[in-house]
Amino acid sequence: MSMADQIFINMCKDILENGTSTEGEKVRPHWEDGASAYTIKKFGVVNRYDLSKEFPILTLRRTALKSATDEMLWIWQQKSNNINDLHSHIWDEWADENGSIGKAYGYQMGVKHHYKEGMMDQVDRVIYDLKNNPFSRRIMTNIYVHQDLHEMNLYPCAYSMTFNVTQQKGEEKLRLNAILNQRSQDVLAANNWNVVQYAVLVHMLAQVCDMQVGELVHVIADAHIYDRHIPIIRELIEREPLPAPKFTLNPEIKDFYQFTRQDVSLEGYETHPQINDIPIAI
């Protein structure tokens, strides 16, 4: 049975049973028909995934591994803020006529700063420290840059990664762990998508830094289920979890900038039917 499924089920049950409602409050999101998009929410949700034991992709419904990886690489590898560099259309409604989403996401990852007597961006700094200062407690990224928020078409949701390396007793290779911090998350539309993206990232960074994967800890400040998603969630969490698939990353790639979405694959990925046409609050 997939542990990722069980974590997702437990989280959703907790939100539905113990969460608080925003109904009647002044909220920013709305549906396409103009109605306010209210939520049931929990503050401070923390989920832990041991990547050394299982790849955390849902079997309750299919998560598109290659598309999720593509978006992660768009931000972390291409450091792009233009949707024309993506193979999907998930960012289309936040892009301007030139395809830009403003000074958001990939733009911030590519901003260079002085470090170690040279110029590096956040991604290169992480890779440098993992290779040269693995036990540093300062290996992190942050794209929630206040002075640029007014030039972002969408404020970052998943905004920070903190990496932490451990030496497990009896293991030759170091273990790469990470914390993903997220200010807000639409649980139905985005939860497993983000988990899969950053699980792939940890696998990629571990491989190029000659480490093994450890834990991914996902911290969500505002984990919410939208009102029109509640019936879908209730049906979804009644499904029986299936066995977790085996994740494979192309072992030939030793340079983070050489990875593509084609370098990730799953063996034995069986899922329940997909849920289509999920309404998205905007």
C-alpha positions in Angstrom: 0.0 0.0 0.0 1.3 3.5 -0.9 2.3 5.5 2.1 1.8 8.7 0.1 -1.9 7.7 -0.3 -2.3 7.1 3.4 -0.7 10.4 4.3 -3.0 12.2 1.8 -6.1 10.4 3.2 -5.2 11.2 6.8 -4.5 14.9 5.9 -7.8 15.3 4.0 -9.8 13.6 6.8 -8.2 15.9 9.4 -9.0 19.0 7.3 -12.6 18.0 6.7 -13.2 16.9 10.3 -11.2 19.5 12.3 -10.6 22.3 9.9 -12.1 25.8 9.9 -14.3 27.3 7.2 -13.8 30.7 5.5 -17.4 30.8 4.3 -18.9 34.3 4.7 -15.4 35.9 5.1 -13.8 38.3 2.6 -11.7 36.0 0.4 -9.6 36.8 -2.7 -10.1 33.6 -4.8 -13.3 33.1 -6.9 -14.7 30.7 -9.4 -15.1 31.3 -13.1 -18.8 32.2 -12.6 -17.7 35.0 -10.1 -18.8 33.2 -6.9 -16.4 33.5 -4.0 -14.3 30.3 -3.5 -14.5 29.4 0.2 -12.4 26.7 1.9 -12.1 24.4 4.8 -8.5 24.8 6.1 -6.0 23.6 8.6 -3.1 25.7 9.8 0.4 24.2 10.0 0.1 20.8 8.2 3.4 18.8 8.3 3.8 15.6 6.2 7.0 13.5 6.1 8.0 11.3 3.2 10.9 8.9 3.5 12.2 8.9 -0.1 14.6 6.0 0.7 11.7 3.7 1.2 9.1 4.9 -1.4 8.5 7.5 -4.1 5.5 9.6 -2.8 3.2 9.6 -5.8 -0.5 8.9 -5.4 -2.3 5.9 -6.6 -5.7 7.2 -5.6 -5.5 9.1 -8.9 -2.8 9.6 -11.4 -0.2 12.3 -11.0 1.6 13.2 -14.2 5.3 12.6 -13.3 6.9 14.0 -16.4 4.7 17.1 -16.4 5.4 17.8 -12.8 9.1 17.3 -13.4 9.0 19.6 -16.4 7.5 22.4 -14.3 10.1 21.9 -11.5 13.0 22.0 -14.0 11.4 25.1 -15.6 11.9 26.8 -12.2 15.1 25.2 -10.9 17.0 24.4 -14.0 15.9 26.8 -16.7 15.2 29.5 -14.1 12.5 30.8 -16.4 9.5 32.9 -15.8 8.1 32.5 -19.3 5.4 30.0 -20.1 6.7 29.5 -23.6 9.5 27.5 -22.0 7.0 25.0 -20.5 5.4 22.0 -22.2 2.1 22.4 -20.3 -0.4 25.2 -19.9 -0.9 25.3 -16.2 0.5 28.8 -15.9 -1.2 30.3 -18.9 -3.8 32.4 -17.0 -1.0 34.2 -15.0 1.1 35.1 -18.0 1.1 38.4 -19.9 1.0 38.9 -23.7 4.6 37.9 -23.9 4.3 34.8 -21.8 6.0 36.3 -18.7 4.7 35.7 -15.1 6.8 38.6 -13.9 9.6 38.4 -11.4 8.4 35.2 -9.9 9.5 31.6 -9.4 12.3 30.8 -11.9 13.3 34.5 -12.2 14.2 34.6 -8.5 16.1 31.3 -8.7 18.3 32.9 -11.4 19.2 36.1 -9.6 22.9 36.1 -9.0 24.6 37.3 -5.8 28.1 37.4 -4.3 29.1 34.1 -2.7 32.6 32.6 -2.1 34.2 35.5 -3.9 32.2 34.9 -7.0 28.7 35.3 -8.4 26.2 32.5 -8.0 22.4 32.1 -8.2 20.4 30.2 -5.6 20.5 26.8 -7.4 24.3 26.9 -8.0 24.9 27.9 -4.4 22.9 24.9 -3.1 24.8 22.5 -5.4 28.2 24.1 -4.4 27.4 23.8 -0.7 26.1 20.2 -0.9 29.4 19.3 -2.6 31.8 21.4 -0.5 30.0 22.2 2.8 27.5 19.3 3.1 27.0 19.8 6.9 26.2 23.5 6.6 22.9 24.5 8.2 22.6 27.3 5.7 21.7 25.5 2.5 18.4 26.9 1.5 16.5 28.8 -1.2 13.8 31.5 -0.9 11.8 33.0 -3.7 9.4 35.1 -1.6 11.2 38.4 -2.2 9.2 41.2 -0.8 10.6 44.0 -3.0 9.6 42.1 -6.1 6.1 41.0 -5.1 4.4 43.8 -6.9 6.0 42.6 -10.1 4.9 39.0 -9.7 1.7 37.9 -11.4 1.2 35.3 -8.7 2.9 35.3 -5.2 4.9 32.1 -4.7 3.0 29.3 -3.0 5.9 26.8 -2.5 8.5 29.4 -1.7 11.5 27.8 0.2 13.6 24.7 0.3 16.0 23.9 3.2 18.5 21.1 2.7 20.1 19.2 5.5 22.6 16.4 5.1 23.0 13.5 7.6 25.5 10.7 8.0 23.5 7.6 9.0 25.3 5.0 11.1 26.6 2.2 8.9 26.0 4.0 5.6 28.8 5.0 3.4 27.0 7.8 1.5 25.6 10.9 3.0 21.9 11.3 3.1 20.2 14.3 1.6 17.0 15.6 3.4 14.9 18.6 2.6 12.1 20.7 3.9 9.6 22.3 1.5 7.9 25.3 2.9 4.6 26.4 1.4 2.4 29.3 2.5 -0.8 28.1 0.9 -2.0 25.0 -1.0 -5.1 23.8 -2.9 -5.0 20.2 -1.6 -6.9 18.6 -4.4 -5.3 20.4 -7.3 -1.7 20.7 -6.1 -0.7 18.7 -3.1 0.7 15.6 -4.7 1.9 17.6 -7.7 4.2 19.6 -5.4 5.3 16.6 -3.4 6.2 14.7 -6.6 8.1 17.7 -8.0 10.3 18.2 -4.9 10.8 14.5 -4.4 12.2 14.4 -7.9 14.4 17.4 -7.1 15.9 15.7 -4.0 16.6 12.6 -6.1 18.3 14.7 -8.8 20.4 16.7 -6.3 21.4 13.6 -4.4 22.6 11.9 -7.5 24.7 14.8 -8.8 26.2 15.3 -5.4 26.9 11.6 -4.8 24.5 11.2 -2.0 21.4 9.1 -1.3 17.9 10.4 -0.7 16.5 10.8 2.8 13.4 12.5 4.0 11.3 15.2 2.3 9.3 17.2 4.9 6.4 19.2 3.5 5.2 22.1 5.7 2.0 23.9 4.6 0.9 27.0 6.5 -2.6 27.0 5.0 -3.7 23.6 3.7 -7.2 24.0 2.2 -10.0 22.2 0.4 -12.2 24.4 -1.7 -16.0 24.2 -1.2 -16.6 22.8 -4.7 -13.8 20.2 -4.2 -15.3 18.7 -1.0 -17.4 16.0 -2.8 -14.5 15.1 -5.0 -12.2 14.7 -2.0 -14.7 12.6 -0.1 -14.9 10.2 -3.1 -11.2 10.2 -3.6 -10.2 9.2 0.0 -12.7 6.3 -0.1 -10.6 4.6 -2.7 -8.3 1.7 -1.7 -4.6 2.6 -2.0 -2.6 0.5 -4.4 1.1 -0.5 -4.2 3.6 2.3 -4.7 5.5 2.2 -8.0 9.3 2.1 -8.3 10.9 5.4 -9.3 13.9 5.5 -11.6 16.2 8.4 -12.4 18.7 8.1 -15.3 21.9 7.1 -13.6 24.1 8.5 -16.3 23.3 12.1 -15.5 25.9 13.7 -13.2 25.2 17.3 -14.0 22.0 18.8 -12.7 21.7 21.0 -15.8 21.6 17.9 -18.1 18.4 16.4 -16.6 15.2 16.5 -18.7 11.7 15.3 -18.0 12.6 12.1 -20.0 15.1 11.1 -17.3 12.4 10.2 -14.8 10.2 7.1 -15.0 8.0 4.8 -12.9 7.7 1.0 -12.9 4.5 -0.6 -11.9 2.5 2.6 -11.6 -1.1 1.5 -11.3 -3.8 4.0 -10.3 -7.5 4.5 -9.8 -9.3 6.5 -12.6 -8.2 10.1 -13.0 -10.5 12.9 -11.9 -11.0 15.3 -14.8 -12.3 18.8 -15.1 -11.5 19.8 -11.5 -12.7 23.4 -11.1 -9.8 25.8 -10.3 -10.3 28.8 -8.1 -8.6 32.0 -9.5 
